[in-house]
Amino acid sequence: MVADTGAGEGPVWLGIDLGTQGVRALAVDSGGRVRGEGTAPLTGVRDGARHEQLPADWWAAAGTAVRAAVRNLPVPVAAVAVCSTSGTVLLTDGDGEPVSAALMYDDGRAAAQARRAQEAGAELWRALGRRIQPSWALAKLLWLVDEGAGAGGRRPRVCHQADFVTVRLVGGPVATDAGHALKTGYDTRSRAWPRGVLERLGLAERLDFPEVVLPGTVLGAVGAAGAEATGLAEGTPVVAGTTDGCAAQLASGAWEVGRWNTVLGTTLVLKGVTAEPLYDPTGVLYNHLSPDGTWLPGGASSVGAGALSAAFPGADLPALDRAAADREPAGVLSYPLVSRGERFPFLAPDAEAFTLGTPADDTDRYASLLQGVALAERLCLAYVRRLGARVEAPVVLTGGATRSAYWNQLRADVLGRPVTVPEQAGSALGAAVLAARGAGRSRDEVRGMVRQAAQFAPRETAKGRFDGAFAALVDALEERGWLPAETARYARDEG
């Protein structure tokens, strides 16, 4: 969307999204019009399981992006919120200066520490329906302590990626939000750090854990240094954000209980809204807290559009879309994992992509990948229904894959329910929504910030067309020992 810098009535809210490749700042008014935006790139260090970035780069990039976003605004920003990658963590001193490396969301070096954390809090994690993974911040904190980070001085402070920026905006220590704190071990049920678990892990006496507040809570105001670095007015309210995935859900408009959003980019992420936590005994789904106290259960699959770019690099995808429309269903069945291992709706570290049969040609192969992602999406929705969640239509589709109108229609057909695509989506918009909520705007008042662009209803002519392929995929996943029998049975009967 092109930024609208013309005069507009009412306040403007700013969302800052700290991503992997860069920072995006988006200034949006109450009607959902983009009044300004800015971006700045980020780089990091990847070496096997290692993935680190420099926190100073986050702040510098945020300053660049925000300055571009606010440069021509018709009114000052009314409030700002920050979201960031989930599980990214570092240690700082009391002034917010780093005393450790910043381990990114997918840094995988803490496998042994994840096992220790899982064992130390097994009873709590079981009650919460969680499974501590190497990518989670709690495991990474153990890894940092084991490596001697922050030793020899005052107790270092736990800091998430968004916290690093909000501390600098405000000019001093601030609370973290419940979204970022979840993977650090925060007990969302009792709304407290699990003191007993942290003591057993030796972290309670070694680290300073921040206060935790709900997303949308005012943390403070932009200080003099923050104003100078970003161009924001001193005194602008700084509001607690959430993880980039939860912010993206807010940007989708799927806010009511029973509504679900699927984000399809390189991989597939499913998030919804429930009145109570959605308990998952396998731990592949976990529940974030929303700003209004409802719950945001979700999970991330390793299936996604990344399989298309890997199989058809540089291809004319619109042309392939047109050809694929004549292959419904395709002559082969594909499970298009982007990389080894599956995380949702089942946990299978050794799972690999597969294709049943031999494609007749490139069109057949391409069609099977499109359909395979949609079938996996259907399985994800069947899984949350099996856990007791309501799934109300329409499902909101976001992510880069929504650029394909054909794929949007195919997904509606495979799911057997209407889907919608927002006009403007993304984590920066979700952070702007949180900024407005934190500044006192009600849910109804901020609803206009999310505008729908298109809706796709299942075609009557496609009814039942993909049922056989779905059943075959469920069978294949179960036969490989990846999909539990109970889930497979439910999917075949109710999916």
C-alpha positions as CSV (number, residue, x, y, z in Angstrom):
1,M,0.0,0.0,0.0
2,V,1.3,3.5,-0.8
3,A,1.5,5.8,2.1
4,D,-1.1,8.5,2.2
5,T,0.5,11.7,3.5
6,G,-2.4,14.0,2.9
7,A,-4.2,15.7,5.7
8,G,-6.3,13.4,7.8
9,E,-8.5,13.7,10.8
10,G,-7.8,12.0,14.1
11,P,-4.7,10.5,15.7
12,V,-2.0,8.4,14.1
13,W,-0.6,5.3,15.8
14,L,2.8,3.9,15.1
15,G,3.8,0.2,15.1
16,I,7.4,-1.0,14.9
17,D,8.2,-4.5,13.8
18,L,11.6,-5.9,14.5
19,G,12.1,-8.7,12.0
20,T,14.9,-11.0,11.0
21,Q,15.8,-9.2,7.7
22,G,14.9,-5.7,8.8
23,V,12.8,-3.2,10.8
24,R,9.5,-1.8,9.6
25,A,7.7,1.2,11.1
26,L,4.1,1.9,10.1
27,A,2.0,5.0,11.0
28,V,-1.7,4.3,10.6
29,D,-4.8,6.4,11.4
30,S,-8.0,5.1,12.9
31,G,-9.5,4.4,9.5
32,G,-6.7,2.1,8.6
33,R,-5.0,4.5,6.2
34,V,-1.2,4.3,6.1
35,R,0.1,7.8,6.8
36,G,3.8,7.0,6.8
37,E,6.1,4.0,6.7
38,G,9.8,3.3,6.8
39,T,12.1,0.3,6.7
40,A,15.8,-0.4,7.5
41,P,17.7,-3.7,6.9
42,L,19.2,-6.0,9.5
43,T,22.0,-8.5,9.1
44,G,23.2,-11.2,11.5
45,V,25.7,-14.0,11.9
46,R,24.6,-17.6,10.9
47,D,26.9,-20.5,11.4
48,G,25.3,-23.9,11.7
49,A,22.9,-23.8,14.7
50,R,24.2,-20.3,15.7
51,H,22.1,-17.2,14.7
52,E,23.0,-13.9,16.4
53,Q,22.4,-10.2,15.7
54,L,23.8,-7.1,17.3
55,P,21.2,-5.3,19.5
56,A,22.8,-2.0,18.6
57,D,21.7,-2.7,15.0
58,W,18.1,-3.1,16.2
59,W,18.1,0.3,17.7
60,A,19.9,2.0,14.8
61,A,17.5,0.4,12.3
62,A,14.5,1.3,14.4
63,G,15.6,4.9,14.4
64,T,16.0,5.0,10.7
65,A,12.7,3.3,10.0
66,V,10.7,5.5,12.5
67,R,12.2,8.7,11.2
68,A,11.1,7.8,7.7
69,A,7.6,6.9,8.9
70,V,7.0,10.1,10.9
71,R,8.8,12.6,8.6
72,N,5.7,13.9,6.8
73,L,2.9,13.0,9.2
74,P,0.0,15.5,9.4
75,V,-0.2,15.1,13.2
76,P,2.2,13.8,15.9
77,V,2.2,10.1,16.7
78,A,-0.4,9.5,19.5
79,A,1.3,6.3,20.8
80,V,3.9,3.7,19.7
81,A,4.2,-0.1,20.3
82,V,7.0,-2.6,19.3
83,C,6.7,-6.2,18.3
84,S,9.6,-8.6,17.6
85,T,10.6,-12.2,16.9
86,S,9.4,-14.7,19.4
87,G,12.2,-16.4,21.5
88,T,14.9,-13.9,20.7
89,V,16.7,-13.0,24.0
90,L,19.9,-11.5,25.5
91,L,21.2,-10.3,28.8
92,T,21.7,-6.7,29.7
93,D,23.0,-4.7,32.7
94,G,20.8,-2.4,34.7
95,D,21.2,0.4,32.1
96,G,20.0,-1.8,29.3
97,E,23.5,-2.4,27.8
98,P,24.2,-5.9,26.4
99,V,26.3,-8.2,28.5
100,S,25.7,-11.3,26.2
101,A,25.2,-12.2,22.6
102,A,21.6,-11.7,21.3
103,L,20.4,-15.2,20.4
104,M,17.8,-15.1,17.6
105,Y,14.5,-16.9,17.5
106,D,15.9,-19.9,15.6
107,D,19.3,-20.2,17.2
108,G,19.4,-23.9,17.9
109,R,22.4,-24.4,20.2
110,A,20.4,-24.9,23.4
111,A,19.2,-28.5,22.8
112,A,20.7,-29.9,26.0
113,Q,19.4,-26.9,28.0
114,A,15.9,-27.4,26.6
115,R,15.9,-30.9,28.0
116,R,17.0,-29.6,31.4
117,A,14.3,-27.0,31.4
118,Q,11.7,-29.5,30.3
119,E,12.6,-31.8,33.1
120,A,12.8,-29.1,35.8
121,G,9.3,-27.9,35.0
122,A,7.7,-31.0,33.7
123,E,4.6,-30.8,35.9
124,L,4.0,-27.1,35.1
125,W,4.6,-27.5,31.4
126,R,2.3,-30.5,31.3
127,A,-0.4,-28.4,33.0
128,L,0.1,-25.5,30.5
129,G,0.4,-27.9,27.5
130,R,3.9,-26.7,26.6
131,R,7.1,-28.4,25.6
132,I,10.3,-26.4,26.0
133,Q,12.2,-26.4,22.7
134,P,15.8,-25.4,21.9
135,S,14.6,-22.3,20.1
136,W,12.7,-21.1,23.3
137,A,14.2,-18.2,25.3
138,L,14.2,-20.2,28.5
139,A,16.6,-22.8,27.0
140,K,18.7,-20.0,25.6
141,L,19.0,-18.3,28.9
142,L,20.4,-21.5,30.4
143,W,22.8,-21.7,27.5
144,L,24.0,-18.1,28.1
145,V,24.5,-18.8,31.8
146,D,26.4,-22.0,31.0
147,E,28.6,-20.0,28.7
148,G,29.4,-17.5,31.5
149,A,27.5,-14.6,30.1
150,G,27.0,-11.8,32.6
151,A,29.2,-13.4,35.2
152,G,31.3,-11.3,37.6
153,G,29.1,-8.3,37.9
154,R,25.6,-7.4,39.1
155,R,22.8,-9.7,38.2
156,P,22.1,-9.3,34.5
157,R,18.6,-8.6,33.3
158,V,16.6,-10.8,30.9
159,C,15.8,-8.8,27.8
160,H,13.7,-9.7,24.8
161,Q,14.2,-8.1,21.4
162,A,11.3,-5.7,21.7
163,D,12.4,-4.8,25.3
164,F,15.8,-3.6,24.0
165,V,14.0,-1.0,21.9
166,T,11.3,0.1,24.4
167,V,14.0,0.6,27.0
168,R,15.8,3.0,24.7
169,L,12.6,4.8,23.7
170,V,11.6,5.4,27.4
171,G,15.2,5.9,28.7
172,G,15.1,3.3,31.5
173,P,14.0,-0.2,32.5
174,V,10.5,-1.1,31.5
175,A,8.2,-4.2,31.9
176,T,8.1,-6.8,29.2
177,D,4.9,-8.2,27.7
178,A,3.2,-11.6,28.3
179,G,3.7,-12.5,24.6
180,H,7.4,-12.3,24.6
181,A,7.7,-13.7,28.1
182,L,5.8,-16.9,27.2
183,K,8.9,-18.7,25.7
184,T,11.0,-17.5,28.6
185,G,8.9,-19.7,30.9
186,Y,6.3,-17.2,32.0
187,D,3.2,-18.9,33.5
188,T,0.3,-17.3,31.7
189,R,-2.2,-19.2,33.8
190,S,-1.1,-17.6,37.1
191,R,0.4,-14.6,35.4
192,A,3.7,-14.9,37.2
193,W,7.3,-16.2,36.6
194,P,7.5,-19.8,37.8
195,R,9.8,-19.2,40.8
196,G,10.2,-22.9,41.7
197,V,11.2,-23.9,38.2
198,L,13.6,-21.0,37.9
199,E,15.2,-21.9,41.3
200,R,15.7,-25.6,40.2
201,L,17.4,-24.4,37.0
202,G,19.6,-22.0,39.0
203,L,18.3,-18.9,37.2
204,A,16.3,-17.3,39.9
205,E,19.4,-16.2,41.8
206,R,21.5,-15.5,38.7
207,L,19.2,-13.4,36.6
208,D,16.8,-10.5,37.0
209,F,13.5,-11.3,35.4
210,P,11.4,-8.2,34.4
211,E,7.9,-7.4,35.4
212,V,5.3,-8.7,32.9
213,V,2.3,-6.9,31.7
214,L,-0.4,-7.6,29.1
215,P,0.1,-6.4,25.6
216,G,-1.4,-3.0,25.2
217,T,-0.3,-1.7,28.6
218,V,1.4,1.7,28.7
219,L,5.0,1.2,29.7
220,G,6.1,4.8,29.8
221,A,6.7,7.7,27.5
222,V,9.4,8.5,24.9
223,G,12.3,10.3,26.6
224,A,14.7,12.9,25.3
225,A,17.2,10.4,23.9
226,G,14.5,8.3,22.3
227,A,13.0,11.4,20.7
228,E,16.3,12.5,19.3
229,A,17.0,9.1,17.8
230,T,13.6,8.5,16.3
231,G,12.0,11.8,15.6
232,L,9.1,11.0,17.8
233,A,7.9,13.7,20.2
234,E,9.1,13.5,23.7
235,G,6.3,12.3,25.9
236,T,4.7,10.0,23.3
237,P,3.2,7.0,25.1
238,V,5.1,3.8,24.7
239,V,2.8,0.7,24.8
240,A,3.7,-2.9,25.4
241,G,3.7,-4.9,22.2
242,T,3.7,-8.6,21.6
243,T,5.4,-11.2,19.4
244,D,5.4,-10.7,15.7
245,G,3.0,-13.6,15.2
246,C,0.4,-12.3,17.7
247,A,0.8,-8.8,16.2
248,A,0.1,-10.2,12.8
249,Q,-3.1,-11.9,14.1
250,L,-4.3,-8.5,15.4
251,A,-3.6,-7.1,12.0
252,S,-5.7,-9.8,10.4
253,G,-8.9,-8.7,12.2
254,A,-9.5,-12.2,13.6
255,W,-10.3,-10.9,17.1
256,E,-13.5,-12.7,18.2
257,V,-13.6,-16.1,19.9
258,G,-13.8,-18.7,17.2
259,R,-12.0,-16.7,14.6
260,W,-8.7,-18.0,13.0
261,N,-5.9,-16.5,10.9
262,T,-3.4,-18.5,8.9
263,V,-0.2,-16.7,7.9
264,L,1.3,-18.4,4.8
265,G,4.7,-17.2,3.9
266,T,7.8,-19.5,3.8
267,T,6.0,-21.6,6.4
268,L,2.4,-21.8,7.7
269,V,1.4,-20.3,11.1
270,L,-2.1,-20.7,12.5
271,K,-3.5,-18.5,15.3
272,G,-7.0,-18.2,16.7
273,V,-9.0,-16.8,19.6
274,T,-10.5,-18.8,22.5
275,A,-12.2,-17.8,25.7
276,E,-10.0,-20.2,27.7
277,P,-6.6,-21.7,27.0
278,L,-6.7,-24.5,24.5
279,Y,-5.0,-27.3,26.2
280,D,-2.8,-29.5,24.1
281,P,-1.3,-32.6,25.8
282,T,1.4,-32.9,23.1
283,G,2.7,-29.4,23.5
284,V,2.8,-28.5,19.8
285,L,0.2,-25.7,20.4
286,Y,0.6,-22.9,23.0
287,N,-1.5,-20.1,24.2
288,H,-0.6,-16.4,24.3
289,L,-2.7,-13.8,26.2
290,S,-4.5,-11.1,24.2
291,P,-4.8,-7.5,25.3
292,D,-8.4,-8.1,26.5
293,G,-7.7,-11.3,28.5
294,T,-8.9,-13.8,25.9
295,W,-6.4,-16.4,24.6
296,L,-4.5,-16.7,21.3
297,P,-3.6,-20.4,20.8
298,G,-1.5,-21.2,17.8
299,G,1.2,-23.3,16.2
300,A,3.7,-23.1,13.4
301,S,4.0,-25.8,10.7
302,S,7.1,-26.3,8.6
303,V,4.9,-26.7,5.5
304,G,4.7,-23.6,3.3
305,A,5.3,-21.5,0.2
306,G,9.0,-22.0,0.7
307,A,8.5,-25.4,-1.0
308,L,7.4,-23.6,-4.2
309,S,10.4,-21.2,-4.4
310,A,12.7,-24.2,-3.8
311,A,11.1,-26.3,-6.5
312,F,10.5,-23.5,-9.0
313,P,13.2,-20.9,-8.5
314,G,12.6,-17.8,-10.7
315,A,9.5,-19.3,-12.3
316,D,6.5,-17.4,-13.7
317,L,4.2,-18.3,-10.8
318,P,1.1,-16.6,-12.2
319,A,1.4,-18.7,-15.3
320,L,1.8,-21.8,-13.3
321,D,-1.3,-20.8,-11.3
322,R,-3.3,-20.6,-14.5
323,A,-2.1,-24.0,-15.6
324,A,-2.7,-25.6,-12.1
325,A,-6.3,-24.6,-12.3
326,D,-6.8,-27.6,-14.7
327,R,-5.2,-30.1,-12.2
328,E,-7.7,-30.3,-9.4
329,P,-6.9,-32.6,-7.8
330,A,-3.3,-33.1,-9.0
331,G,-2.2,-36.5,-10.2
332,V,0.1,-36.8,-7.3
333,L,-0.1,-36.0,-3.5
334,S,2.6,-33.9,-1.9
335,Y,3.5,-33.0,1.7
336,P,5.5,-29.8,1.1
337,L,7.8,-29.4,4.1
338,V,10.2,-26.6,3.7
339,S,12.8,-28.2,5.8
340,R,13.3,-31.4,7.8
341,G,11.0,-31.9,10.8
342,E,7.4,-30.9,11.6
343,R,6.2,-28.8,14.5
344,F,2.5,-28.5,14.0
345,P,-0.1,-30.1,14.1
346,F,2.2,-32.9,15.3
347,L,5.8,-33.1,16.4
348,A,8.0,-35.1,14.2
349,P,11.7,-34.0,14.2
350,D,12.5,-36.6,11.5
351,A,9.6,-35.8,9.1
352,E,10.6,-35.1,5.5
353,A,8.7,-33.8,2.5
354,F,7.3,-36.5,0.3
355,T,5.3,-36.9,-2.9
356,L,3.2,-40.0,-3.6
357,G,3.4,-40.9,-7.2
358,T,5.3,-39.4,-10.1
359,P,4.2,-36.0,-11.5
360,A,3.1,-36.0,-15.1
361,D,4.9,-32.7,-15.7
362,D,5.9,-29.5,-13.9
363,T,2.3,-28.3,-13.8
364,D,1.2,-31.5,-12.0
365,R,4.1,-31.1,-9.5
366,Y,3.3,-27.4,-8.9
367,A,-0.4,-28.1,-8.5
368,S,0.3,-30.8,-5.9
369,L,2.4,-28.4,-3.9
370,L,-0.3,-25.7,-3.8
371,Q,-2.9,-28.3,-2.9
372,G,-0.5,-30.0,-0.3
373,V,-0.1,-26.8,1.6
374,A,-3.9,-26.2,1.6
375,L,-4.5,-29.8,2.8
376,A,-2.0,-29.3,5.6
377,E,-3.8,-26.1,6.5
378,R,-7.1,-28.2,6.7
379,L,-5.4,-30.7,9.0
380,C,-4.2,-27.8,11.3
381,L,-7.8,-26.5,11.6
382,A,-9.1,-30.1,12.2
383,Y,-6.5,-30.4,15.0
384,V,-7.6,-27.3,16.9
385,R,-11.2,-28.4,16.6
386,R,-10.2,-31.8,18.0
387,L,-8.8,-29.9,21.0
388,G,-12.2,-28.3,21.5
389,A,-11.9,-24.9,19.7
390,R,-14.6,-23.3,17.7
391,V,-13.6,-22.5,14.1
392,E,-16.0,-19.8,12.7
393,A,-16.0,-18.6,9.2
394,P,-14.4,-16.8,7.6
395,V,-10.8,-17.8,8.1
396,V,-8.5,-14.8,7.5
397,L,-5.5,-15.4,5.2
398,T,-2.4,-13.3,5.5
399,G,1.2,-13.6,4.4
400,G,3.0,-13.3,1.1
401,A,1.1,-16.2,-0.4
402,T,-2.1,-14.2,-0.5
403,R,-0.8,-12.4,-3.6
404,S,-2.0,-15.4,-5.5
405,A,-5.8,-15.0,-6.0
406,Y,-5.9,-18.6,-7.4
407,W,-4.3,-20.0,-4.3
408,N,-6.7,-18.1,-2.1
409,Q,-9.6,-19.6,-3.9
410,L,-8.1,-23.1,-3.8
411,R,-7.6,-22.8,-0.1
412,A,-11.2,-21.8,0.4
413,D,-12.2,-24.8,-1.7
414,V,-10.0,-27.2,0.3
415,L,-11.1,-25.8,3.6
416,G,-14.7,-25.9,2.6
417,R,-15.3,-22.5,4.2
418,P,-15.1,-18.8,3.2
419,V,-11.8,-17.0,3.6
420,T,-10.9,-13.3,3.6
421,V,-7.8,-11.3,2.8
422,P,-7.1,-8.0,4.6
423,E,-6.1,-4.9,2.6
424,Q,-3.1,-4.2,4.8
425,A,-1.6,-6.9,7.1
426,G,1.6,-7.5,9.0
427,S,3.1,-7.3,12.4
428,A,3.7,-3.5,12.2
429,L,0.0,-2.9,11.7
430,G,-0.8,-5.2,14.6
431,A,1.7,-3.2,16.8
432,A,-0.1,0.0,15.7
433,V,-3.4,-1.5,16.8
434,L,-1.9,-2.3,20.2
435,A,-0.6,1.3,20.4
436,A,-4.2,2.6,19.9
437,R,-5.6,0.1,22.4
438,G,-3.0,1.2,25.0
439,A,-3.9,4.8,24.4
440,G,-7.4,4.1,25.5
441,R,-9.2,3.3,22.3
442,S,-11.8,0.5,22.6
443,R,-11.8,-2.7,20.4
444,D,-14.7,-1.2,18.4
445,E,-12.9,2.1,17.9
446,V,-9.8,0.4,16.5
447,R,-11.6,-2.1,14.3
448,G,-11.5,0.4,11.5
449,M,-7.7,0.1,11.4
450,V,-8.1,-3.4,9.8
451,R,-9.8,-3.3,6.3
452,Q,-10.7,-6.3,4.3
453,A,-9.7,-6.4,0.6
454,A,-11.2,-9.6,-0.7
455,Q,-13.3,-12.6,0.2
456,F,-13.4,-16.1,-1.4
457,A,-16.2,-18.5,-0.9
458,P,-15.8,-22.2,-1.7
459,R,-17.0,-23.0,-5.2
460,E,-20.0,-25.3,-5.3
461,T,-18.4,-27.1,-8.2
462,A,-15.4,-27.9,-6.0
463,K,-17.4,-29.4,-3.1
464,G,-15.8,-32.7,-2.0
465,R,-13.2,-32.5,-4.8
466,F,-10.3,-32.7,-2.3
467,D,-11.8,-35.0,0.3
468,G,-10.0,-38.1,-1.1
469,A,-6.6,-36.3,-1.3
470,F,-7.1,-35.1,2.3
471,A,-7.9,-38.7,3.5
472,A,-4.9,-40.0,1.6
473,L,-2.6,-37.4,3.2
474,V,-3.8,-38.2,6.7
475,D,-3.2,-41.9,6.0
476,A,0.3,-41.3,4.7
477,L,1.2,-39.2,7.7
478,E,-0.1,-41.8,10.1
479,E,1.6,-44.7,8.3
480,R,4.9,-42.9,8.7
481,G,4.4,-42.7,12.5
482,W,4.3,-38.9,12.5
483,L,0.6,-38.2,13.0
484,P,-0.9,-39.8,16.2
485,A,-3.7,-42.3,15.5
486,E,-6.3,-40.3,17.5
487,T,-5.6,-37.1,15.5
488,A,-5.7,-39.1,12.3
489,R,-9.0,-40.7,13.2
490,Y,-10.6,-37.3,14.0
491,A,-9.3,-35.7,10.8
492,R,-10.7,-38.5,8.7
493,D,-14.1,-38.4,10.4
494,E,-14.5,-34.6,11.1
495,G,-11.8,-32.8,9.1
